[in-house]
Amino acid sequence: MTDCIFCKIIAGEIPAQKMYEDDDLLAFRDVNPQAPVHFLVIPKTHIPTILEAEAGLLGKLLFKARELAVQEGCGERGGRFVINCREDGGQTVDHLHVHVLGGRSLGWPPG
């Protein structure tokens, strides 16, 4: 998808601070972090929302998010894993992605 910012990051057209990459996934640090640890994990295939994703990919996406969260120091105290979906869910980029936030106490509801 040519106008998708995440597809452009995957294609190397927009730089990103990559943390992990394989044939299916890419993880990179958020450009506007909301916590000391804030990164995204995305599928390399353009999938607009979680509602269109297959179980196998979702499993891989979440397991990689968990692995990287532990690697980033969130294993002991935890963190937040967020998948926004469409406009009412707060999704601003129409490409499935998991936000991982940690490194500080995160209140609820998010402010």
Backbone as CSV, one residue per row, in Angstrom:
resi,resn,N_x,N_y,N_z,CA_x,CA_y,CA_z,C_x,C_y,C_z
1,MET,0.863,-1.173,0.000,0.000,0.000,0.000,0.905,1.229,0.000
2,THR,0.811,2.055,-1.000,1.764,3.133,-1.217,1.639,4.302,-0.251
3,ASP,0.460,4.566,0.312,0.308,5.723,1.186,0.369,5.363,2.669
4,CYS,0.679,4.137,2.993,0.743,3.690,4.386,2.147,3.945,4.949
5,ILE,2.206,4.708,6.029,3.505,5.046,6.618,4.254,3.798,7.076
6,PHE,3.547,2.801,7.612,4.232,1.586,8.057,4.736,0.781,6.875
7,CYS,4.003,0.746,5.765,4.488,0.074,4.567,5.743,0.776,4.031
8,LYS,5.788,2.096,4.154,6.972,2.840,3.728,8.169,2.551,4.637
9,ILE,7.921,2.365,5.924,8.996,1.979,6.852,9.508,0.591,6.477
10,ILE,8.598,-0.342,6.223,8.975,-1.701,5.824,9.821,-1.666,4.554
11,ALA,9.436,-0.824,3.592,10.141,-0.724,2.316,11.464,0.038,2.426
12,GLY,11.735,0.638,3.584,12.966,1.403,3.753,12.882,2.818,3.228
13,GLU,11.700,3.279,2.872,11.513,4.632,2.352,11.496,5.670,3.464
14,ILE,11.141,5.251,4.671,11.141,6.119,5.848,12.007,5.431,6.896
15,PRO,12.956,6.172,7.477,13.828,5.529,8.480,13.079,5.217,9.768
16,ALA,13.533,4.176,10.440,12.978,3.795,11.734,14.096,3.191,12.567
17,GLN,13.947,3.286,13.855,14.906,2.703,14.786,14.472,1.250,15.025
18,LYS,14.934,0.370,14.142,14.503,-1.024,14.156,15.082,-1.766,15.352
19,MET,14.242,-2.632,15.920,14.637,-3.484,17.036,14.686,-4.949,16.622
20,TYR,13.856,-5.314,15.654,13.741,-6.703,15.230,13.127,-6.730,13.837
21,GLU,13.570,-7.716,13.044,12.981,-7.896,11.723,13.170,-9.343,11.294
22,ASP,12.111,-9.919,10.727,12.200,-11.217,10.080,11.330,-11.153,8.823
23,ASP,11.031,-12.286,8.226,10.244,-12.296,6.986,8.817,-11.794,7.178
24,ASP,8.288,-11.913,8.397,6.885,-11.588,8.642,6.642,-10.326,9.457
25,LEU,7.596,-9.958,10.321,7.378,-8.890,11.296,8.498,-7.863,11.287
26,LEU,8.156,-6.678,11.763,9.135,-5.621,12.003,8.767,-4.961,13.322
27,ALA,9.767,-4.723,14.163,9.560,-3.991,15.417,10.481,-2.781,15.413
28,PHE,9.953,-1.653,15.852,10.743,-0.424,15.879,10.246,0.490,16.991
29,ARG,11.108,1.386,17.430,10.783,2.309,18.512,9.818,3.386,18.006
30,ASP,8.884,3.774,18.864,7.914,4.810,18.520,8.617,6.155,18.428
31,VAL,8.286,6.945,17.418,8.918,8.259,17.245,8.412,9.278,18.255
32,ASN,7.286,8.999,18.897,6.713,9.878,19.906,6.394,9.050,21.152
33,PRO,7.436,8.590,21.845,7.207,7.651,22.952,6.377,8.243,24.083
34,GLN,5.476,7.416,24.601,4.603,7.804,25.700,5.046,7.194,27.024
35,ALA,6.146,6.464,26.997,6.716,5.831,28.187,8.192,5.583,27.898
36,PRO,9.000,5.323,28.917,10.421,5.042,28.680,10.642,3.901,27.683
37,VAL,9.784,2.889,27.720,9.783,1.833,26.710,8.522,2.023,25.880
38,HIS,8.686,2.240,24.590,7.529,2.353,23.694,7.988,1.965,22.300
39,PHE,7.520,0.811,21.868,7.846,0.352,20.519,6.619,-0.282,19.889
40,LEU,6.698,-0.500,18.589,5.604,-1.103,17.838,6.094,-2.382,17.176
41,VAL,5.198,-3.333,17.058,5.454,-4.548,16.303,4.369,-4.623,15.233
42,ILE,4.788,-4.769,13.974,3.843,-4.762,12.859,4.098,-5.952,11.937
43,PRO,3.045,-6.410,11.263,3.265,-7.411,10.221,3.807,-6.718,8.971
44,LYS,4.630,-7.410,8.221,5.141,-6.828,6.979,4.081,-6.818,5.880
45,THR,3.099,-7.676,6.005,1.965,-7.666,5.082,1.003,-6.583,5.538
46,HIS,0.495,-5.805,4.597,-0.458,-4.752,4.959,-1.797,-5.380,5.337
47,ILE,-2.102,-5.312,6.613,-3.386,-5.763,7.161,-3.950,-4.556,7.897
48,PRO,-5.098,-4.036,7.482,-5.596,-2.780,8.057,-5.855,-2.814,9.565
49,THR,-6.515,-3.865,10.070,-6.858,-3.905,11.493,-6.769,-5.331,12.010
50,ILE,-6.881,-5.479,13.312,-6.915,-6.799,13.941,-8.100,-7.619,13.441
51,LEU,-9.154,-6.955,12.979,-10.357,-7.646,12.517,-10.114,-8.428,11.227
52,GLU,-9.055,-8.107,10.500,-8.734,-8.814,9.254,-7.575,-9.800,9.417
53,ALA,-7.015,-9.910,10.605,-5.816,-10.723,10.824,-6.156,-12.185,11.077
54,GLU,-5.242,-13.054,10.681,-5.373,-14.488,10.927,-4.725,-14.856,12.257
55,ALA,-5.217,-15.932,12.855,-4.762,-16.360,14.183,-3.263,-16.603,14.244
56,GLY,-2.700,-17.259,13.249,-1.266,-17.562,13.263,-0.415,-16.306,13.304
57,LEU,-0.779,-15.325,12.506,-0.031,-14.071,12.496,-0.198,-13.325,13.809
58,LEU,-1.417,-13.307,14.338,-1.643,-12.627,15.617,-0.823,-13.260,16.724
59,GLY,-0.759,-14.579,16.732,0.064,-15.266,17.720,1.518,-14.880,17.600
60,LYS,2.033,-14.883,16.390,3.436,-14.521,16.176,3.683,-13.071,16.586
61,LEU,2.756,-12.184,16.240,2.872,-10.767,16.569,2.944,-10.564,18.083
62,LEU,2.037,-11.204,18.814,1.996,-11.034,20.267,3.171,-11.719,20.965
63,PHE,3.574,-12.873,20.490,4.724,-13.539,21.108,5.998,-12.735,20.907
64,LYS,6.160,-12.121,19.729,7.342,-11.281,19.501,7.265,-10.032,20.362
65,ALA,6.077,-9.440,20.502,5.916,-8.267,21.369,6.306,-8.619,22.800
66,ARG,5.859,-9.780,23.266,6.200,-10.236,24.620,7.706,-10.433,24.765
67,GLU,8.312,-11.101,23.819,9.754,-11.358,23.866,10.545,-10.051,23.920
68,LEU,10.183,-9.097,23.079,10.894,-7.818,23.050,10.629,-7.004,24.311
69,ALA,9.424,-7.093,24.864,9.120,-6.386,26.114,10.021,-6.885,27.237
70,VAL,10.187,-8.182,27.332,11.077,-8.748,28.349,12.506,-8.292,28.101
71,GLN,12.925,-8.320,26.850,14.273,-7.881,26.469,14.505,-6.414,26.837
72,GLU,13.457,-5.613,26.773,13.556,-4.181,27.076,13.394,-3.871,28.567
73,GLY,13.278,-4.904,29.397,13.229,-4.701,30.837,11.846,-4.688,31.450
74,CYS,10.832,-5.090,30.700,9.457,-5.057,31.215,9.003,-6.402,31.775
75,GLY,9.890,-7.349,31.885,9.509,-8.678,32.339,9.087,-8.741,33.787
76,GLU,9.768,-8.018,34.643,9.480,-8.106,36.078,8.267,-7.264,36.482
77,ARG,8.237,-5.999,36.048,7.165,-5.097,36.489,6.013,-5.022,35.496
78,GLY,6.199,-5.520,34.288,5.123,-5.544,33.307,5.086,-4.325,32.411
79,GLY,4.014,-4.222,31.677,3.842,-3.129,30.732,2.457,-3.216,30.120
80,ARG,2.261,-2.500,29.056,0.960,-2.474,28.389,1.144,-2.850,26.920
81,PHE,0.264,-3.728,26.451,0.246,-4.156,25.057,-1.071,-3.657,24.484
82,VAL,-1.013,-2.815,23.453,-2.211,-2.151,22.941,-2.350,-2.398,21.448
83,ILE,-3.561,-2.814,21.057,-3.914,-2.886,19.638,-5.170,-2.038,19.474
84,ASN,-5.024,-0.864,18.891,-6.170,-0.005,18.601,-6.826,-0.494,17.317
85,CYS,-8.151,-0.325,17.220,-8.869,-0.810,16.050,-9.852,0.248,15.552
86,ARG,-9.586,0.713,14.381,-10.422,1.691,13.678,-10.594,2.986,14.473
87,GLU,-11.399,3.870,13.943,-11.516,5.230,14.481,-11.949,5.269,15.940
88,ASP,-13.000,4.544,16.289,-13.481,4.582,17.669,-12.486,3.962,18.647
89,GLY,-11.639,3.077,18.153,-10.623,2.457,18.997,-9.337,3.249,19.077
90,GLY,-9.261,4.369,18.367,-8.082,5.223,18.429,-6.981,4.871,17.441
91,GLN,-7.286,4.040,16.445,-6.273,3.665,15.454,-6.034,4.842,14.518
92,THR,-4.780,5.275,14.407,-4.449,6.413,13.547,-3.680,6.011,12.295
93,VAL,-3.126,4.800,12.277,-2.473,4.264,11.081,-3.199,2.974,10.733
94,ASP,-3.752,2.912,9.516,-4.531,1.750,9.105,-3.634,0.606,8.647
95,HIS,-2.838,0.125,9.579,-1.958,-1.036,9.384,-1.853,-1.656,10.773
96,LEU,-2.249,-2.902,10.906,-2.225,-3.573,12.197,-0.893,-3.355,12.905
97,HIS,-0.948,-2.979,14.179,0.276,-2.802,14.959,-0.019,-2.954,16.442
98,VAL,0.970,-3.442,17.158,0.904,-3.577,18.606,1.830,-2.541,19.205
99,HIS,1.303,-1.686,20.065,2.134,-0.783,20.863,2.535,-1.534,22.122
100,VAL,3.791,-1.462,22.492,4.255,-2.004,23.766,4.829,-0.840,24.550
101,LEU,4.277,-0.606,25.746,4.719,0.491,26.605,5.105,-0.054,27.968
102,GLY,6.142,0.519,28.551,6.565,0.101,29.884,7.636,1.017,30.421
103,GLY,8.228,0.603,31.527,9.286,1.395,32.135,8.783,2.418,33.136
104,ARG,7.471,2.470,33.338,6.853,3.333,34.343,5.470,2.785,34.634
105,SER,4.867,3.249,35.724,3.512,2.862,36.059,2.549,3.492,35.060
106,LEU,1.654,2.681,34.522,0.687,3.141,33.531,-0.707,3.063,34.128
107,GLY,-1.351,4.205,34.308,-2.676,4.234,34.907,-3.764,3.791,33.962
108,TRP,-4.964,3.614,34.512,-6.119,3.277,33.701,-7.318,4.065,34.207
109,PRO,-8.109,4.669,33.358,-7.948,4.621,31.914,-6.756,5.450,31.466
110,PRO,-6.244,5.141,30.256,-5.090,5.889,29.754,-5.454,7.366,29.617
111,GLY,-4.522,8.206,29.941,-4.797,9.634,29.910,-4.118,10.286,28.834
